[in-house]
Amino acid sequence: MRQPEKATRAGLCKEISFSFEQPFELYHNAFSLCSMKVRLCLSELAIPYKSHHIDLIETGFYENIRRDFKHINPGCTVPVLLHNGHPVYESHEQIRYAASQPEADVKTLLPDDAQKRAIMDRWIDLSSLTDNPLENTHLSAGNAVPGQTLPLFTTMIEKIPYYRIAEGFLRHFDKRRPAMFCAMKFFGLDVFNKVELMKNALRASSRNMHRHLDEFERQLASESGTWILGKQFTLADVSWCVIFERLRQAESLELFVTPNNRPACHAWWLACIARPSYQQAITAHEHPIVLHGSHRLRALKETEPAVAALYAEQIGRPMNEG
């Protein structure tokens, strides 16, 4: 597999400068999980920013692999945060960077206590994506959630023409992606019966998502307050909120989190969506293709037995093997 033309270094790159109009500017996508995380963080910190929406194939076309955006990020991924023209790459570093700036009230998202800061960092890492997430769902909830997104991609891709998908064969460094999207568009949700690799990815995602959420439930239950660190809402909560949001979009949240099976997770999620930042950073950025995908999944679960069975299979508890 050919790699991106040039890797970008995580964190602030002061040696790189771009033109800018506002101190903070964000190149992001409405659907991108990592973009949601950074928008949520900036909203919590009340940091204003200039928005540059970059389309991915999931929201219409491959703007992220066009020349203009590759100039901003040769790795072709969103989000990219600019501060006074200097890029900050990788969302887990972007939220840490933003929360440490004088424009933000540091105490709002960063604990003062070093031990609590270490716990926060661990939970940020457990929500983050690593390389080859579908092959490493056991490492983090961030890696497990892409598998849960596959059915949603399949209904979203109904709105994307084949010629838009085919551009990926010419421009995208990973040719497996357009091939997978073509299969999704051709077969619909039956792709999970036609392509064993797809069904196995969904199963592994579900098995390990249950494991990650069991650990998350234990952490929440061990604290005296609502949040991951108890009474203080931190970057860890920001990072996990978007995991739950993706499960909601993919019509699978109720498979994993209910008042009965994981009550602490359920209460935490209700508290998250009640925050103004959720409305500002997520609800206000809802995309019509994502809404179409979610609505289609909901309808198909109710009318198509095979789709209902596909979702019912994910309810099972994690397996005992390692």
C-alpha positions in Angstrom: 0.0 0.0 0.0 1.3 3.4 -0.9 1.7 5.8 2.0 0.8 9.5 2.2 3.2 11.7 0.3 4.5 13.3 3.5 3.9 12.4 7.1 3.0 15.2 9.5 4.4 15.5 13.0 1.9 15.4 15.8 1.6 18.6 17.8 2.5 22.2 17.1 4.8 22.8 14.0 6.2 26.3 14.6 8.5 25.8 11.6 5.5 25.8 9.3 3.5 29.0 8.6 0.3 29.6 6.6 -1.6 32.7 6.0 -4.4 33.3 8.5 -7.3 35.6 9.2 -8.0 34.7 12.9 -5.7 33.5 15.7 -7.4 30.1 15.6 -8.6 28.5 12.4 -9.9 24.9 12.1 -9.9 22.8 9.0 -12.5 20.1 9.8 -15.3 17.9 8.5 -18.9 17.7 9.9 -18.8 13.9 10.1 -15.1 13.3 11.1 -14.9 11.9 14.7 -11.7 13.8 15.4 -13.1 17.0 14.0 -16.1 16.7 16.3 -13.7 16.3 19.2 -11.7 19.5 18.5 -14.9 21.5 17.8 -16.3 20.3 21.2 -13.0 21.3 22.9 -12.9 24.8 21.4 -16.6 25.3 22.3 -15.9 24.3 25.9 -13.0 26.7 26.0 -15.0 29.5 24.4 -12.2 30.0 21.8 -13.6 31.5 18.6 -12.2 30.2 15.4 -12.5 30.6 11.6 -14.1 27.4 10.2 -12.9 25.8 7.0 -15.1 22.8 6.2 -13.2 20.1 4.2 -15.3 17.5 2.5 -14.4 13.8 2.8 -15.9 11.2 0.4 -18.3 10.4 3.2 -19.8 13.9 3.0 -19.7 14.3 -0.8 -16.3 14.2 -2.4 -12.5 13.9 -1.8 -11.7 17.5 -1.0 -9.2 16.3 1.5 -6.9 14.9 -1.3 -7.1 17.9 -3.5 -4.1 20.2 -3.9 -5.3 23.1 -1.7 -5.8 21.0 1.4 -2.7 18.8 0.8 -0.8 22.1 1.1 -2.2 22.4 4.6 -1.8 18.8 5.5 0.1 16.5 3.2 -1.3 13.6 5.2 -4.7 14.5 3.9 -6.5 14.1 7.2 -8.7 16.4 9.2 -8.8 18.2 11.5 -5.9 20.7 11.3 -5.8 23.4 13.9 -4.0 26.6 13.0 -2.8 29.0 15.7 -1.4 32.3 14.4 -0.8 30.4 11.1 1.2 27.5 12.7 -0.4 24.1 12.3 -1.2 21.7 15.1 -1.6 18.1 13.8 -3.5 15.2 15.4 -6.7 15.8 17.3 -5.4 14.4 20.7 -2.6 17.0 20.5 -4.9 19.7 19.2 -7.2 19.6 22.3 -4.3 19.5 24.7 -2.7 22.5 22.9 -5.9 24.5 22.8 -6.7 23.9 26.5 -3.2 25.1 27.5 -3.4 28.4 25.7 -3.9 31.8 27.5 -7.0 32.4 25.5 -8.6 29.5 27.4 -9.3 29.1 31.1 -6.9 26.3 31.8 -8.8 25.0 34.8 -12.0 24.3 32.8 -10.6 21.2 31.0 -7.3 20.5 32.6 -7.0 19.2 36.2 -4.4 20.9 38.5 -3.5 17.6 40.2 -0.7 15.7 38.4 -2.2 12.3 39.2 -5.5 13.3 37.9 -3.8 14.8 34.8 -2.2 11.3 34.2 -5.6 9.6 34.5 -7.1 12.1 32.1 -4.3 11.5 29.6 -4.9 7.7 29.8 -8.6 8.1 29.0 -7.8 10.4 26.1 -5.5 7.7 24.7 -8.2 5.1 25.2 -10.5 7.1 23.0 -7.9 7.9 20.3 -7.4 6.3 16.9 -4.1 4.5 16.2 -2.7 3.1 12.9 -4.9 0.4 11.3 -7.8 0.8 13.7 -10.0 -2.0 12.3 -7.1 -4.4 13.0 -6.5 -3.1 16.5 -9.9 -2.7 18.0 -8.7 -4.1 21.3 -6.3 -1.1 21.8 -8.9 1.6 22.3 -12.5 2.6 21.9 -11.3 5.0 19.2 -10.1 2.0 17.2 -13.3 0.0 18.0 -15.7 2.7 16.8 -14.8 2.6 13.1 -16.2 -0.9 12.8 -19.5 0.3 14.3 -19.5 3.0 11.6 -19.4 0.6 8.7 -23.2 0.1 8.5 -23.7 3.9 8.7 -21.1 4.4 5.9 -23.1 1.9 3.8 -26.3 3.9 4.0 -24.6 7.2 3.7 -22.8 6.1 0.5 -26.2 5.8 -1.2 -26.0 9.6 -1.7 -22.5 9.5 -3.2 -22.2 9.0 -7.0 -19.9 6.2 -8.2 -17.8 8.7 -10.1 -17.0 10.6 -6.9 -16.0 7.3 -5.2 -13.9 6.3 -8.2 -11.7 9.4 -7.8 -10.2 7.6 -4.8 -8.6 5.0 -7.1 -6.8 7.9 -8.8 -5.9 10.1 -5.9 -6.2 8.4 -2.6 -3.1 6.6 -1.2 -5.1 3.7 0.2 -7.0 2.0 -2.7 -8.8 -0.3 -0.3 -11.1 2.6 0.8 -12.7 3.3 -2.6 -12.9 -0.4 -3.2 -14.8 -0.9 0.1 -17.1 2.1 -0.6 -17.9 0.7 -4.1 -18.8 -2.7 -2.5 -21.0 -0.9 0.1 -22.8 1.1 -2.6 -23.4 -1.9 -4.8 -24.5 -4.4 -2.2 -26.0 -2.1 0.5 -26.2 -3.7 3.9 -26.1 -7.1 2.3 -22.3 -6.4 2.0 -22.0 -7.8 5.5 -23.2 -11.2 4.2 -21.3 -11.0 0.9 -17.9 -9.9 2.3 -16.8 -11.9 5.3 -14.1 -9.3 6.1 -16.8 -6.7 6.7 -18.8 -8.9 9.1 -15.7 -9.9 11.0 -14.7 -6.2 11.4 -18.1 -5.5 12.8 -17.9 -8.4 15.2 -14.4 -7.6 16.4 -15.5 -3.9 16.9 -18.6 -5.0 18.9 -16.7 -7.4 21.1 -14.0 -4.9 22.0 -16.4 -2.0 22.3 -18.1 -3.9 25.1 -14.8 -4.4 26.8 -13.8 -0.7 26.5 -17.3 0.4 27.8 -17.1 -2.0 30.7 -13.9 -0.3 31.8 -15.4 3.1 31.2 -18.4 2.1 33.3 -16.1 1.0 36.2 -14.2 4.3 36.0 -17.4 6.4 36.1 -18.8 4.3 38.9 -15.6 4.8 41.0 -15.9 8.6 41.0 -18.2 10.6 43.2 -19.2 13.0 40.4 -20.7 12.8 37.0 -17.5 12.9 34.9 -14.6 10.7 34.2 -12.6 12.4 36.9 -15.5 13.0 39.2 -16.7 16.6 39.5 -14.6 18.2 36.8 -15.4 17.9 33.1 -12.0 17.5 31.3 -10.5 16.7 28.0 -11.1 13.0 28.7 -14.9 13.7 28.7 -14.5 15.7 25.4 -12.7 12.7 23.8 -15.2 10.1 24.9 -18.3 12.2 24.1 -17.6 11.8 20.4 -17.3 8.0 20.7 -20.8 7.9 22.1 -22.0 10.4 19.4 -20.7 8.1 16.7 -22.5 5.2 18.2 -25.7 7.3 18.3 -25.3 8.3 14.6 -24.7 4.6 13.7 -27.9 3.5 15.5 -26.0 1.3 17.8 -25.7 3.3 21.1 -28.7 1.4 22.6 -26.9 -1.9 21.9 -24.1 -0.9 24.3 -25.5 1.7 26.7 -28.8 1.5 28.5 -29.9 2.6 32.1 -29.9 -1.1 32.9 -26.7 -2.5 31.5 -24.4 0.5 32.0 -26.2 3.0 34.2 -23.1 5.2 34.9 -22.4 5.5 31.1 -26.0 6.3 30.4 -26.1 9.1 33.0 -22.8 10.5 31.8 -24.1 10.6 28.2 -27.2 12.4 29.2 -25.1 15.0 31.0 -22.8 15.4 27.9 -25.6 16.1 25.5 -27.2 18.6 27.9 -24.0 20.8 27.7 -24.2 23.9 25.4 -21.0 22.7 23.7 -22.7 19.6 22.4 -25.3 21.8 20.6 -22.7 24.2 19.3 -20.1 21.7 18.2 -22.1 18.7 17.1 -25.8 19.4 16.6 -25.1 22.6 14.8 -22.8 20.8 12.4 -25.2 17.9 11.4 -24.7 17.0 7.8 -27.6 15.9 5.5 -25.8 12.8 4.3 -25.1 11.7 7.8 -28.8 12.3 8.8 -29.9 10.3 5.7 -27.6 7.4 6.7 -28.9 7.4 10.3 -32.6 7.6 9.2 -32.1 4.8 6.7 -30.5 2.6 9.3 -33.3 3.2 11.7 -35.9 2.4 9.1 -34.2 -0.7 7.9 -33.7 -2.1 11.4 -37.5 -1.9 11.8 -38.5 -3.3 8.4 -35.7 -5.7 7.3 -35.2 -8.8 9.4 -31.7 -9.3 8.1 -30.7 -5.8 9.2 -32.4 -6.3 12.6 -30.4 -9.5 13.0 -27.2 -7.9 12.1 -27.7 -5.3 14.9 -29.0 -7.9 17.4 -25.8 -9.9 17.0 -23.8 -7.0 18.4 -25.6 -7.0 21.7 -23.6 -10.0 23.0 -21.2 -9.4 25.9 -17.5 -9.5 25.3 -15.9 -12.9 24.9 -13.6 -14.4 27.5 -10.7 -15.1 25.2 -7.9 -12.5 25.1 
